[in-house]
Amino acid sequence: MTPDLWTLVATVGLAVLQVTLASIAAKRQTGMRWALSPRDNPIELTGMAARLARAQANLYESLPLFATLVLVAHVAGEADRWTHMGAQLYFWSRLFYVPAYASGLPLLRTAFWTLSIAGLAVVALGLFV
């Protein structure tokens, strides 16, 4: 397996971690009764619980793009140091994005988001150079 594919697997692990953190934070705020209910009446989360949920949703927006680029690079035989560097940039930026967002640091959160998008761009450019 290429390093890019390992990074994709690690990113899926990060997604599972984010779902877990968001779920724990939401349950602390809403209680187990609501968590076990059919959730027909959604509760608006606030504070860290809301930020963790938004961070998770944000990862889910870009994860299909990342997975597609990594898989195309692998299938096309174009995975190289550039695609690996871009994949690593994406993963580590997304990892540091979570605590930056959860703690409410908007400038740092935006910097990590921007770096993750740059990682996507580096993987995409790696397909053409």
PyMOL commands that set and color helices and strands:
alter all, ss='L'
color gray80, all
select helices_A, chain A and resi 3-30+32-35+47-75+81-102+106-126
alter helices_A, ss='H'
color red, helices_A
deselect
rebuild
show_as cartoon
